[in-house]
């Protein structure tokens, strides 16, 4: 009689080398048209259609991209633990071009004539306000986009605040060798334990971020934070209008 000894999943899996590698997020920007309905068609807090927008996706909208779950054998505890690849968080960020049809959207100030540059100097001062106040007809795409990128930066900060809690929970996930028949099954079982942790993490992040954005004066303060972008473009306009600039 021929006897075949089947190796256990713990014997098949690579040995864990030190503490498990814990994942860090990256961010994937999607255009507003990725969603249905397009958020550019939904009035914002001011009751007007947005000129630009940033917002994280919900779980149902696909906030979390797929990630790999790699089991390893922890000999000290006699358990299978898991290394998780860096994961990707999907966000929406963009300019709502259809909502800017009544304005002259400036992509490059170098394309403006001297007369237009002088008029645009008035309008760029209105970009310190939220919503932007335009006297003539010039809106600067670079400044609108900078505003939305400030929102993304605030969101990334919020992610960073919640990340240690997620990493701690991931490090505690384990599967007993007797619970699975193969490394592949172990990876699936581990992933099933990890996904709710990611969902809970993203729910907490988005909830905290919404609290920040709902703070009174948040949008106005964000707009003031793009001062460096406004000053840079203003100096270019001064040169084109008067042939000089101010500090």
N, C-alpha and C positions, 0 to 999 in steps of 0.2 A: 504494500500500500504506500502510495506517495502522499506525504503530508506537506501541505503548503502553509507556511506561517505568514499571515497577513500583517504587514506593518501598520502600526497605529498612526493616526494623523499627526500625533506629536512627534513620531519618529520621522515622518515624511516632511514635516515643516522645518524650515531653517531655524536655527537657534536665535533667540533674541540677543542682540548685542547691546547690552546696557539698557538704559531707559528707552521706551518706545519713542520713535520720532513723531513729534506732534505737528499737526498741519497748521499752515498759515494761509490766509485767504489772498486771492487776487480778485480784481474787479473787471468785469466785462461790460462795456457800455453798449447799449442797444438804442436804436432810434425810437422816438415816440410811436412811430407807425408800427412798431413791433406788437403793440397792444391793440386790442379791440374791445371797446371803442378807443380810438386814438385820444390820449389825454390832452392833446392840443385842442380838441374840440369841446373840452369841459371847462367852464368858467372857473377861475381861481378864487382865492379869498376876497379879492377886490370886486368880484362879480364880472370881471372882464376875462376874455380869452387870454391865455398866457402867451407872452412873447417867447419864452423859453421855459424849460422845466427840468427838474431832476427829481426822481423818486425811486426808491428801492422797489423791487417786485415783491409780490406776495408769494407764498409757497405755491399756491395754485397757478400763479402766472409763470412759474419757473424760476424762482429766486436762486435756487441752488443747482449748479451744474453737477454732472456725475463725477464721482471720485472713486479711486481704487482702494480696496481694502486688502491688505496683505498680512496674513497670519504668520506668527512666529512662535516657537516653543520656548516658554519661560521655565527652565529646568528647576529653578529655585522654588517656584510655587506649583510646578507641575500643571501649568495651564497654558492654553493658547491665548496669546495677546495679539494686538493688531496695530499695525502701522498704517496710517491713513495718508494718502497723497495730499499735497496741497489742493485746496478746493477753490472753486470759482463762484463768486457771487455776482449775479446779473442785476444790473441797474439800468434805468432809462435816463438818458441825458441828451438834450438836443435843443435846437432852436425851432420854434413853430413858424416856419416861413410863411405858411398860408395866412397867419394872423398879422403879418407885417406888410400886407399888400398895399396899405394906404401910405406907407412911408418909403423913403429912399434908404435902403439898407446899405450901409457902407461896409464893404469887405476890406478895402484897402484905401486909406486916406490919400495915398499918392495919386490915385486916379481922379481926385477932385480938382476942379479949376480953382483959381485964386478966389473968385467970387463965391463959389460953393464952399471953399474952406472957411471964409469969413462967416458965412451963415451957419456952417456946421459948428463953429466955435460957440455960438449961442446954444445950440442944441446939446453939445457935449456937456455943458454945465448942468443940464437937466438930468444927466445920467447919474448924478449923485443921489437922486431921489428915487423912491420906489412907490408906485410904478414910475418908470421913466417919464419925464415931462418934456415934450418936444414943442418948440416954438415955431420952427420952420417945418422941416420934414425929414431930418437926418437921424437915423438910429444906427448905432455902431454894434455890429454883430460880435466883435471881439469882446466888448464890454458885457453884452448880454450873456455870452458864453462863460465869461469869467465869473459872473454871478452864480451861474449854475454849478460851476466847478467848486465854488466855495461850499455849496451845499454838499457836494460829493465829499469834500474834505471833512466836513462835520460828520457825515455818515461813516466815513472810514475811521474817524476818531472813536465813534460810538462802538463800532465793530471791535476795535482794539481794546476797549474797556471790558467787553464781555468775553473776549477770546480766552483769557486764562481759565475762566470757569468751564468753557467747552473743552479745552485741552485736558483739564483735570478729570473731567468725566470720561473722556475718550481713553485716558490712561488706565482707568479702572475697569474698562470693558474686558471681559475674559470669557472663554468657553472651556469647559472640561473636555478632556480627550474622549471620555466615554459617551459624550453627547453627540458626537459626529463620527462619520465613517470615512471621511476623506478631507484633505486640505481644502478642496473646492467647496465642500459643504460647510466647512468651518468658516471660510471667507464669506459665504452667503449668510450664515447665522450671525457672524460678527457684524456684517453690514446691516442686517435687520435690527440689530441692537443700536447701531450707531445713527441710523437715519433719524429716529425720533429726537436724538440729542441735537442734531443739526437743526431740525425744525424748531425745537424749543429755543435754541440759540438765536436763530433768525427772528423768531417772533419777539423775543426779548429785545433784540437790537432795534427792530423796526419800532416797537413800542416806545423805547427810550428816545429814538430819533424824532418821533412825532411829538413827544413832549417838548423837545428842544425847539422844533419848528413852530409849535403853537404858542411859544412864549411871545408876549406882546413886544412888538418892535423888532422881532427877529429878522424879517425881510429887509427892513430899513437899515438895520445894522450890517447885514450882509452886503447890501449895496454900497454902503460907505467903505467896506473893506476892499473894494476893487479900485481904491484911490490910485494905486500905482499904475494900473492900466489906463485909467482916465487921464492922468497927468502925462503919460507917455504919448498918447494920441493927441492930447491938447497941444503939447509942444510941437508936434509935427504940423498941426493945423496953424499954429502961430507963425511958423516958418513959411508956410505956403501962403498965408494971408498977408503978413506984414514983413516977412523976411527976418524975423527974430524970434526969440523964445524967452520964457521966464523960468526961474528955477522952481 
